[in-house]
Amino acid sequence: MTRVAKSVLPWFGLAATLVLFLVCLARMHPTNWFGIYRDDGIYFSSAKALAEGRGYILPSFPGNPPQTKYPVLYPWLLSWIWKWDPSFPANLGPSVCLTALFSCGFLVVAFEMLRKFKGVGDWPAVAMVAVCASLPVFLMVSGSVMSDSLLMLLALGAALLADKAMRASGRLPLAALVGVLAGLAVITRSVGVAVVGGIVMAGLFRRALRQAAGVCLGAAPFVLAALWAGRMSLAGSAEGLPYHAANLPLGWQQTLAYYTSYPKVWKFCIPNGYVFLSMLRGNLGAFLETPAWYWLHPALKIGTGFAATALGAPLMLIALAGILRQARGEEWKPLHFVFALYSGVLLLWNYPVMDRFLLLFVPLFCLGLWVEGKHLAGLLGGALRAGGTGERILAGVISAGLAALAGIAVWNTLQFYRPHPSAEPQAARLRQDKAQAYDWIRKNTLREDRLVACEDGRVYLYTGRQTVIPIAFSTEFSYTHDWRALERDMARMADTAAVVQAHYWLTSFDDFIIDEEDAVPSMRARVAQLMSGLPEVYRSPDGWVRLYDISCLLQPQRAPCAPGLPALPAATSGTEPDAGRGLAR
């Protein structure tokens, strides 16, 4: 085989991997996932507002406050799809294709980066990319209207170019380009600041001071824009709204902070030192378990039992040992510094979804496992060939265990591609039920009517009615499992409906599905308690989706409630609900 063929064939292998990835993704009909993450509805509705020339706002939220929840780049890109095809939900398809394109770009950059590590080579790099592409969570974010894939592409692309630029001989224009890419990561997700910081640290470590300054110069406009948006978020972008007041119910203040100010919601969720330490402990545990979660869950139920979880941390430690061994044998790369800073940010972030947040570093984890795996294979092979009886037995047991874990990883991946036979029919029924409910809302309510629903952005896009979630549950319960924290939030679940003067409450079979699993039954029971006795104006044929008229709770003097039902807490804003409303028009 010629040298040219040897260099080209791995690229054909990569292309085949990308084609298989896209085919698998298309067969899963990812547009059906819209609404699962909840954030996707906010991204897409804000993109719609941008396309309509209304600015970067939260159009689904009463009062249309400025959008300070997410940086602007990804919604801005989505806005071009809205301009090209303003018909929803038909434009979900192109939006998912855009996200999948970013994921393909990430896989290509990952291949180019991995093959350049000493001792890896082209075909092992293709295999690692295939492993990344087959991860269920990677497929999920690649088929969702979410910014994860764009961040991963920009961050890894910046780190790859920085390896060449962050040297004393590096060209300043290339360093500036690295800064631009890292800066774009900042205005994709706020955690992108770790990308800028890590690359600058790599330049300082390599004594490439001029090149590090070039990165800072290229990233400066984007970082300054992010700091300005962060200042707005810290101050609270809702101060001009008629219902922004410190004396309003705490449940509303907590929910408002969730929509408009992550720093403020962090303060709500981390109220004292005990919760802060619980958060650090929980985040560190989730961080250590993440590789095992990727490849050994759900077969071993990582995170739910001591025996299974005990396998999680060692897998991460093996990956980290391999990363360290590779860095010490070759050199420290910019990606290593980005990983360190990024991980530090995640440990302080109070939303424990490490499986999504660490996807950027799956190629690095694969590299670490590959390097350390080869090292362990050499030790085990030596023990099997030349060791004593005890050493051979031990080496054989360890080898069998590692082979079993590899088999479990393959089994978990295949199980994702073979969903339970009843899962898709049930999901299809639920989508149909929701579509019928949305149609009823469009035909029988006024455009100024406000709704309460867990899928706020999705409901707004399908109905045109502004929608808010019942309450932004504090993550305190997720970390402390203190039921008093959950009960406190559930007691405030009606505050938001009262303040925004919502007229309807939409419930669904899958409400709260993305919240803490242990708490979901209690959350649903609380909603059922609030809705008990209220007029049910719409029910799907199987009862999975229901719409309640809650105006009697807001104004019991104008619309009679069932006997014994309490009124919602009165709002002190200047907004008043409409009088004399019927249940359906």
C-alpha positions as CSV (number, residue, x, y, z in Angstrom):
1,M,0.0,0.0,0.0
2,T,1.4,3.4,-1.0
3,R,2.1,6.2,1.4
4,V,-0.7,8.3,-0.2
5,A,-3.2,5.4,0.3
6,K,-2.2,5.0,3.9
7,S,-2.7,8.7,4.6
8,V,-6.1,8.9,2.7
9,L,-7.8,5.7,4.0
10,P,-8.2,6.9,7.6
11,W,-10.1,9.9,6.2
12,F,-12.4,7.6,4.4
13,G,-12.9,5.8,7.7
14,L,-13.7,9.1,9.3
15,A,-16.2,9.9,6.5
16,A,-17.8,6.5,6.9
17,T,-18.1,7.2,10.7
18,L,-19.8,10.6,10.0
19,V,-22.2,9.1,7.5
20,L,-23.2,6.3,9.9
21,F,-23.6,8.9,12.7
22,L,-25.9,11.0,10.5
23,V,-27.9,8.0,9.3
24,C,-28.5,6.8,12.9
25,L,-29.4,10.3,14.0
26,A,-31.9,10.7,11.2
27,R,-33.5,7.3,11.9
28,M,-34.3,8.5,15.4
29,H,-36.4,11.4,14.1
30,P,-34.7,14.0,16.4
31,T,-37.3,16.7,15.8
32,N,-39.6,14.7,18.0
33,W,-37.2,15.5,20.9
34,F,-38.0,19.2,20.8
35,G,-39.0,20.3,24.3
36,I,-37.2,17.5,26.2
37,Y,-34.4,19.8,27.4
38,R,-36.8,22.8,28.0
39,D,-33.9,25.1,27.1
40,D,-34.4,24.4,23.4
41,G,-37.8,26.1,23.5
42,I,-36.2,29.3,24.9
43,Y,-33.4,29.2,22.4
44,F,-35.8,28.8,19.5
45,S,-38.3,31.4,20.7
46,S,-35.6,34.0,21.2
47,A,-34.3,33.2,17.7
48,K,-37.8,33.9,16.4
49,A,-37.9,37.3,18.1
50,L,-34.5,38.1,16.6
51,A,-35.7,37.1,13.1
52,E,-38.8,39.4,13.6
53,G,-36.6,42.4,14.5
54,R,-37.9,42.4,18.1
55,G,-34.4,42.2,19.6
56,Y,-32.8,39.6,21.8
57,I,-35.7,39.0,24.3
58,L,-37.7,36.3,26.0
59,P,-40.8,36.5,23.9
60,S,-42.5,33.6,25.7
61,F,-42.2,35.4,29.1
62,P,-44.8,38.0,30.2
63,G,-43.3,41.4,29.8
64,N,-40.7,40.3,27.2
65,P,-37.5,41.0,29.3
66,P,-34.1,41.1,27.6
67,Q,-32.6,37.6,27.1
68,T,-29.8,37.3,29.6
69,K,-30.2,33.6,30.2
70,Y,-28.0,32.5,27.3
71,P,-25.4,34.3,25.1
72,V,-26.6,35.3,21.7
73,L,-24.5,33.5,19.1
74,Y,-26.5,30.3,18.8
75,P,-30.0,32.0,18.8
76,W,-28.6,34.4,16.2
77,L,-27.7,31.6,13.9
78,L,-31.1,30.0,14.4
79,S,-32.7,33.3,13.6
80,W,-31.5,32.9,10.0
81,I,-33.4,29.7,9.8
82,W,-36.5,31.5,11.0
83,K,-36.0,34.2,8.3
84,W,-35.5,31.5,5.6
85,D,-38.5,29.4,6.8
86,P,-40.8,31.1,9.4
87,S,-43.2,28.2,9.5
88,F,-43.0,26.3,12.8
89,P,-42.6,23.4,13.4
90,A,-41.4,22.7,9.8
91,N,-38.3,24.8,10.5
92,L,-37.2,22.4,13.3
93,G,-35.7,20.1,10.7
94,P,-33.2,22.6,9.3
95,S,-32.4,23.7,12.9
96,V,-31.5,20.2,13.9
97,C,-29.5,19.8,10.7
98,L,-27.5,22.9,11.7
99,T,-26.8,21.4,15.1
100,A,-25.8,18.0,13.6
101,L,-23.5,19.9,11.2
102,F,-21.7,21.4,14.2
103,S,-21.4,17.9,15.8
104,C,-19.8,16.6,12.6
105,G,-17.4,19.5,12.7
106,F,-16.5,18.6,16.2
107,L,-15.8,15.0,15.3
108,V,-13.5,16.1,12.4
109,V,-11.6,18.4,14.7
110,A,-11.4,15.7,17.3
111,F,-9.9,13.3,14.7
112,E,-7.3,15.9,13.6
113,M,-6.3,16.5,17.2
114,L,-6.2,12.9,18.3
115,R,-4.0,11.7,15.4
116,K,-1.4,14.3,16.3
117,F,-0.8,12.9,19.8
118,K,2.3,10.9,20.1
119,G,1.8,7.2,19.8
120,V,-1.9,7.4,18.7
121,G,-1.9,7.2,14.9
122,D,-4.7,7.6,12.4
123,W,-6.8,4.4,12.8
124,P,-6.9,4.6,16.7
125,A,-8.0,8.2,16.2
126,V,-10.8,7.0,13.9
127,A,-11.9,4.4,16.5
128,M,-11.9,7.1,19.3
129,V,-14.1,9.4,17.1
130,A,-16.5,6.5,16.5
131,V,-16.7,6.0,20.2
132,C,-17.5,9.7,20.7
133,A,-20.1,9.6,17.9
134,S,-21.9,6.6,19.4
135,L,-22.4,8.0,22.8
136,P,-26.2,8.3,23.5
137,V,-25.9,11.8,25.1
138,F,-23.8,13.0,22.1
139,L,-26.5,11.8,19.8
140,M,-29.2,13.5,21.9
141,V,-27.5,17.0,21.9
142,S,-26.6,16.6,18.2
143,G,-30.3,16.1,17.4
144,S,-31.6,18.9,19.7
145,V,-31.9,22.7,19.3
146,M,-29.2,23.3,21.8
147,S,-25.8,25.1,21.8
148,D,-23.7,22.3,23.1
149,S,-22.4,21.1,19.7
150,L,-21.5,24.7,18.6
151,L,-19.6,25.3,21.8
152,M,-17.7,22.0,21.4
153,L,-16.7,22.8,17.8
154,L,-15.5,26.3,18.7
155,A,-13.7,25.2,21.8
156,L,-11.9,22.2,20.4
157,G,-11.1,24.1,17.2
158,A,-9.6,26.9,19.2
159,A,-7.5,24.4,21.3
160,L,-6.3,22.6,18.1
161,L,-5.1,25.8,16.5
162,A,-3.7,27.1,19.8
163,D,-1.3,24.1,19.9
164,K,0.5,25.6,16.9
165,A,-0.1,29.3,17.7
166,M,1.0,29.2,21.4
167,R,4.7,28.9,20.8
168,A,7.4,31.5,20.7
169,S,7.6,31.0,16.9
170,G,3.8,31.1,16.5
171,R,2.4,33.7,14.1
172,L,0.4,36.5,15.6
173,P,-2.4,36.4,13.1
174,L,-3.0,32.7,13.9
175,A,-3.0,33.6,17.6
176,A,-5.6,36.3,16.9
177,L,-7.7,33.8,15.0
178,V,-7.5,31.5,18.0
179,G,-8.7,34.3,20.2
180,V,-11.7,34.9,17.9
181,L,-12.7,31.3,18.0
182,A,-12.4,31.2,21.8
183,G,-14.3,34.5,22.0
184,L,-17.1,33.0,19.9
185,A,-17.2,30.2,22.4
186,V,-17.8,32.8,25.1
187,I,-20.8,34.2,23.4
188,T,-22.1,30.7,22.8
189,R,-22.0,29.6,26.4
190,S,-20.6,31.6,29.4
191,V,-18.4,28.7,30.3
192,G,-16.4,29.6,27.2
193,V,-14.4,31.9,29.3
194,A,-12.5,28.8,30.5
195,V,-11.5,28.2,26.8
196,V,-10.0,31.7,26.6
197,G,-8.3,31.4,30.0
198,G,-6.9,27.9,29.3
199,I,-5.4,28.9,26.0
200,V,-3.8,32.0,27.5
201,M,-2.4,29.9,30.4
202,A,-0.9,27.6,27.8
203,G,0.8,30.5,26.1
204,L,2.2,31.8,29.4
205,F,3.4,28.2,30.3
206,R,5.2,28.0,27.0
207,R,6.6,31.5,27.3
208,A,4.8,32.6,24.2
209,L,3.8,36.0,25.7
210,R,3.2,37.9,22.4
211,Q,1.0,35.1,21.2
212,A,-1.0,35.0,24.4
213,A,-1.5,38.7,24.0
214,G,-2.7,38.1,20.4
215,V,-5.3,35.6,21.8
216,C,-6.5,38.2,24.3
217,L,-6.8,40.8,21.6
218,G,-8.8,38.5,19.3
219,A,-11.1,37.4,22.1
220,A,-11.5,40.9,23.7
221,P,-14.6,42.1,21.8
222,F,-16.5,38.9,22.6
223,V,-15.5,38.8,26.3
224,L,-16.4,42.4,26.8
225,A,-19.8,41.7,25.2
226,A,-20.3,38.8,27.6
227,L,-19.2,40.9,30.6
228,W,-21.8,43.5,29.6
229,A,-24.5,40.8,29.3
230,G,-23.3,39.3,32.6
231,R,-23.6,42.7,34.3
232,M,-27.2,43.0,33.1
233,S,-27.9,39.5,34.4
234,L,-26.3,40.3,37.8
235,A,-28.3,43.5,38.1
236,G,-31.5,41.7,36.9
237,S,-32.8,42.4,33.5
238,A,-36.5,42.4,34.7
239,E,-36.3,45.6,36.7
240,G,-38.5,47.5,34.2
241,L,-41.2,44.9,34.3
242,P,-44.4,45.8,36.2
243,Y,-44.2,42.8,38.4
244,H,-40.5,43.2,39.5
245,A,-40.7,44.0,43.2
246,A,-38.9,42.7,46.2
247,N,-42.1,42.3,48.1
248,L,-43.6,39.8,45.7
249,P,-43.8,36.1,46.6
250,L,-40.5,34.2,47.0
251,G,-41.6,31.5,44.6
252,W,-42.0,34.2,41.9
253,Q,-38.7,35.8,42.7
254,Q,-36.9,32.5,42.4
255,T,-38.6,31.8,39.0
256,L,-37.9,35.3,37.7
257,A,-34.2,34.8,38.6
258,Y,-34.1,31.5,36.7
259,Y,-35.3,33.3,33.6
260,T,-33.3,36.5,33.8
261,S,-30.3,36.1,36.1
262,Y,-28.2,33.0,36.7
263,P,-26.1,34.7,39.4
264,K,-29.3,35.4,41.4
265,V,-30.7,31.9,40.9
266,W,-27.4,30.5,42.1
267,K,-27.9,32.5,45.3
268,F,-31.4,31.1,45.7
269,C,-30.2,27.6,45.2
270,I,-27.0,27.8,47.4
271,P,-28.3,29.7,50.4
272,N,-25.6,28.7,52.9
273,G,-22.3,27.0,53.5
274,Y,-23.7,23.6,54.1
275,V,-25.5,23.6,50.7
276,F,-22.3,25.0,49.1
277,L,-20.2,22.1,50.5
278,S,-22.9,19.6,49.5
279,M,-22.8,21.1,46.0
280,L,-19.0,20.7,45.8
281,R,-19.2,17.2,47.0
282,G,-22.0,16.2,44.7
283,N,-20.4,17.9,41.7
284,L,-17.0,16.2,42.4
285,G,-18.7,12.8,42.6
286,A,-20.6,13.4,39.4
287,F,-17.4,14.6,37.7
288,L,-15.6,11.4,38.7
289,E,-18.5,9.2,37.6
290,T,-18.9,10.8,34.2
291,P,-16.8,8.4,32.0
292,A,-18.6,5.5,33.7
293,W,-21.9,7.2,33.1
294,Y,-21.0,7.4,29.4
295,W,-20.1,3.8,28.9
296,L,-21.3,1.7,31.8
297,H,-24.7,3.3,32.6
298,P,-27.5,2.2,32.7
299,A,-26.5,-1.5,32.8
300,L,-24.5,-0.9,36.1
301,K,-26.8,1.9,37.3
302,I,-23.9,4.3,37.9
303,G,-24.8,6.8,40.6
304,T,-27.6,4.8,42.2
305,G,-25.6,2.2,44.3
306,F,-22.3,2.0,46.1
307,A,-21.1,-1.1,44.3
308,A,-21.8,0.3,40.8
309,T,-20.6,3.8,41.6
310,A,-17.4,2.3,42.9
311,L,-16.5,1.5,39.3
312,G,-17.1,5.1,38.2
313,A,-14.3,7.0,39.9
314,P,-11.6,4.4,39.0
315,L,-12.5,4.7,35.3
316,M,-12.1,8.5,35.5
317,L,-8.8,8.1,37.4
318,I,-7.5,5.7,34.8
319,A,-8.4,8.2,32.1
320,L,-6.8,11.1,34.0
321,A,-3.7,8.9,34.6
322,G,-3.4,8.3,30.9
323,I,-3.9,12.0,30.1
324,L,-1.1,12.8,32.6
325,R,1.2,10.1,31.2
326,Q,0.7,11.4,27.6
327,A,1.3,15.0,28.7
328,R,4.5,14.2,30.6
329,G,5.8,12.0,27.8
330,E,5.1,14.6,25.1
331,E,4.0,18.1,26.2
332,W,1.2,19.9,27.9
333,K,-1.4,21.0,25.3
334,P,-3.7,24.0,25.4
335,L,-6.6,21.5,25.8
336,H,-5.1,20.3,29.1
337,F,-5.3,23.9,30.5
338,V,-8.8,24.4,29.1
339,F,-9.9,21.1,30.8
340,A,-8.5,22.2,34.1
341,L,-10.2,25.6,34.1
342,Y,-13.4,24.3,32.6
343,S,-13.6,21.5,35.3
344,G,-13.2,24.1,38.0
345,V,-16.1,26.1,36.7
346,L,-18.3,23.0,36.6
347,L,-17.5,22.2,40.2
348,L,-19.0,25.6,41.2
349,W,-22.0,25.3,38.8
350,N,-25.2,24.3,40.5
351,Y,-26.8,22.3,37.7
352,P,-25.3,18.8,37.9
353,V,-25.6,17.6,34.3
354,M,-22.0,16.5,33.8
355,D,-22.8,14.1,31.0
356,R,-23.6,17.1,28.8
357,F,-21.1,19.6,30.1
358,L,-18.1,17.2,29.7
359,L,-18.9,16.0,26.2
360,L,-16.2,18.5,25.0
361,F,-13.6,16.3,26.6
362,V,-14.7,12.9,25.6
363,P,-11.9,12.7,23.0
364,L,-9.5,13.5,25.8
365,F,-11.0,10.8,28.0
366,C,-10.7,8.3,25.1
367,L,-7.0,9.3,24.7
368,G,-6.4,8.8,28.4
369,L,-8.1,5.4,28.4
370,W,-6.1,4.4,25.3
371,V,-2.8,5.4,26.7
372,E,-3.3,3.9,30.1
373,G,-5.0,0.9,28.6
374,K,-1.9,0.2,26.5
375,H,0.2,0.6,29.7
376,L,-2.0,-1.8,31.7
377,A,-2.1,-4.3,28.8
378,G,1.7,-4.3,28.8
379,L,1.8,-5.0,32.5
380,L,-0.9,-7.7,32.4
381,G,0.8,-9.3,29.3
382,G,4.1,-9.4,31.2
383,A,2.4,-10.9,34.2
384,L,0.7,-13.6,32.1
385,R,3.8,-14.5,30.3
386,A,6.5,-14.4,33.0
387,G,4.7,-14.0,36.3
388,G,4.2,-16.5,39.1
389,T,1.0,-18.5,39.5
390,G,-0.6,-15.9,41.7
391,E,0.4,-13.1,39.4
392,R,-1.0,-14.9,36.4
393,I,-4.3,-15.6,38.2
394,L,-4.6,-12.0,39.2
395,A,-3.7,-10.7,35.7
396,G,-6.3,-13.1,34.2
397,V,-9.0,-11.9,36.6
398,I,-8.2,-8.2,35.8
399,S,-8.1,-8.9,32.1
400,A,-11.5,-10.7,32.2
401,G,-13.0,-7.8,34.2
402,L,-11.7,-5.2,31.7
403,A,-13.1,-7.3,28.9
404,A,-16.5,-7.5,30.7
405,L,-16.6,-3.8,31.1
406,A,-15.9,-3.3,27.4
407,G,-18.7,-5.7,26.6
408,I,-21.1,-3.8,28.9
409,A,-20.1,-0.5,27.2
410,V,-21.0,-2.0,23.8
411,W,-24.2,-3.4,25.2
412,N,-25.3,-0.1,26.6
413,T,-24.7,1.6,23.3
414,L,-26.7,-1.0,21.4
415,Q,-29.5,-0.8,23.9
416,F,-29.9,2.9,23.1
417,Y,-30.4,2.1,19.5
418,R,-33.0,-0.5,20.4
419,P,-35.6,1.4,22.5
420,H,-38.3,-0.5,24.5
421,P,-41.0,-1.5,22.1
422,S,-43.7,0.5,23.9
423,A,-41.6,3.6,24.3
424,E,-42.0,5.1,20.8
425,P,-45.8,4.4,20.5
426,Q,-46.3,6.0,23.9
427,A,-44.2,9.0,22.9
428,A,-46.1,9.3,19.7
429,R,-49.5,9.3,21.5
430,L,-48.2,11.9,23.9
431,R,-47.1,14.2,21.0
432,Q,-50.5,13.8,19.4
433,D,-52.2,14.6,22.7
434,K,-50.1,17.8,23.1
435,A,-50.7,18.8,19.5
436,Q,-54.5,18.5,20.0
437,A,-54.2,20.5,23.3
438,Y,-52.2,23.3,21.5
439,D,-54.8,23.4,18.8
440,W,-57.6,23.8,21.4
441,I,-55.6,26.6,23.1
442,R,-55.1,28.5,19.8
443,K,-58.8,28.2,18.9
444,N,-60.4,28.8,22.3
445,T,-58.2,31.3,24.2
446,L,-57.3,34.9,23.7
447,R,-53.8,35.8,22.5
448,E,-53.2,37.8,25.7
449,D,-54.1,34.8,27.9
450,R,-51.1,33.5,29.9
451,L,-50.4,29.9,30.7
452,V,-48.5,27.9,33.2
453,A,-46.8,24.8,31.8
454,C,-43.5,22.9,32.3
455,E,-42.6,23.1,28.6
456,D,-42.9,26.9,28.4
457,G,-41.0,27.7,25.2
458,R,-42.6,24.8,23.3
459,V,-46.1,25.8,24.4
460,Y,-45.4,29.4,23.3
461,L,-44.1,28.4,19.9
462,Y,-47.1,26.1,19.2
463,T,-49.8,28.4,20.6
464,G,-48.5,32.0,20.5
465,R,-49.5,32.3,24.2
466,Q,-46.9,33.5,26.7
467,T,-46.1,30.7,29.1
468,V,-44.1,30.3,32.3
469,I,-43.1,27.3,34.3
470,P,-44.9,26.7,37.6
471,I,-41.7,27.4,39.6
472,A,-37.9,27.1,39.1
473,F,-37.2,24.4,41.7
474,S,-34.0,25.0,43.7
475,T,-31.2,22.6,43.1
476,E,-30.7,22.5,46.9
477,F,-32.7,19.3,47.1
478,S,-30.6,17.7,44.3
479,Y,-27.5,18.1,46.5
480,T,-28.8,17.8,50.0
481,H,-31.8,15.5,49.6
482,D,-33.4,17.6,52.3
483,W,-37.1,17.2,51.8
484,R,-37.8,20.4,53.6
485,A,-36.2,22.3,50.7
486,L,-38.5,20.5,48.2
487,E,-41.6,21.1,50.3
488,R,-40.7,24.8,50.6
489,D,-40.6,25.1,46.8
490,M,-43.8,23.1,46.4
491,A,-45.6,25.3,48.8
492,R,-44.7,28.3,46.6
493,M,-45.7,26.5,43.3
494,A,-48.7,28.8,42.7
495,D,-46.8,32.1,43.2
496,T,-45.8,32.5,39.6
497,A,-49.3,31.9,38.3
498,A,-50.6,34.6,40.7
499,V,-48.1,37.2,39.8
500,V,-48.3,36.9,36.0
501,Q,-52.1,36.5,36.3
502,A,-52.1,33.3,34.3
503,H,-55.5,32.1,33.2
504,Y,-54.7,28.4,32.4
505,W,-52.5,25.7,33.7
506,L,-51.4,22.9,31.3
507,T,-50.4,19.6,32.8
508,S,-48.9,16.6,31.0
509,F,-48.0,13.0,31.7
510,D,-44.3,13.8,31.4
511,D,-44.2,17.0,33.5
512,F,-41.0,17.4,35.6
513,I,-39.3,14.6,33.7
514,I,-36.0,16.5,33.7
515,D,-36.1,17.3,37.4
516,E,-34.7,15.2,40.3
517,E,-36.2,11.7,39.8
518,D,-36.9,11.1,43.5
519,A,-38.9,14.3,43.7
520,V,-41.1,13.9,40.6
521,P,-44.0,12.0,42.3
522,S,-44.2,14.7,45.0
523,M,-44.1,17.5,42.4
524,R,-46.9,15.9,40.3
525,A,-48.9,15.3,43.5
526,R,-48.7,18.9,44.4
527,V,-49.9,20.0,41.0
528,A,-52.8,17.5,41.3
529,Q,-53.6,19.0,44.7
530,L,-53.7,22.6,43.2
531,M,-55.8,21.5,40.3
532,S,-58.2,19.5,42.3
533,G,-61.7,20.9,41.8
534,L,-60.8,23.4,39.2
535,P,-62.6,23.6,35.9
536,E,-61.0,21.2,33.5
537,V,-61.5,22.8,30.1
538,Y,-59.7,20.3,28.0
539,R,-58.6,16.7,28.4
540,S,-56.9,14.5,25.8
541,P,-58.6,11.2,25.0
542,D,-56.4,9.2,27.3
543,G,-56.1,11.9,30.0
544,W,-52.4,12.4,29.6
545,V,-52.7,16.1,28.8
546,R,-55.1,18.4,30.6
547,L,-55.8,22.1,30.7
548,Y,-57.3,23.8,33.7
549,D,-58.9,27.3,34.0
550,I,-57.3,28.8,37.1
551,S,-58.9,32.2,36.9
552,C,-61.2,31.4,39.8
553,L,-58.1,31.0,42.0
554,L,-56.9,34.4,40.9
555,Q,-60.3,36.2,41.3
556,P,-62.6,34.1,43.4
557,Q,-65.0,37.0,43.7
558,R,-65.6,37.0,39.9
559,A,-65.4,33.3,39.0
560,P,-66.6,30.8,41.6
561,C,-64.3,28.1,42.6
562,A,-65.2,24.7,44.0
563,P,-66.1,24.9,47.7
564,G,-63.1,24.9,50.0
565,L,-60.5,25.8,47.4
566,P,-58.0,28.5,48.5
567,A,-57.3,31.5,46.5
568,L,-53.8,32.0,45.1
569,P,-51.7,34.7,46.8
570,A,-52.6,38.2,45.6
571,A,-50.0,39.9,43.4
572,T,-49.0,43.5,44.2
573,S,-48.3,44.5,40.7
574,G,-50.4,46.9,38.7
575,T,-51.6,44.2,36.3
576,E,-55.2,43.1,36.6
577,P,-56.8,40.0,35.0
578,D,-59.6,40.5,32.6
579,A,-63.1,40.5,34.1
580,G,-65.9,38.3,32.9
581,R,-63.9,35.6,31.2
582,G,-65.6,32.5,30.0
583,L,-64.0,29.1,29.9
584,A,-63.9,28.8,26.2
585,R,-64.5,31.2,23.3
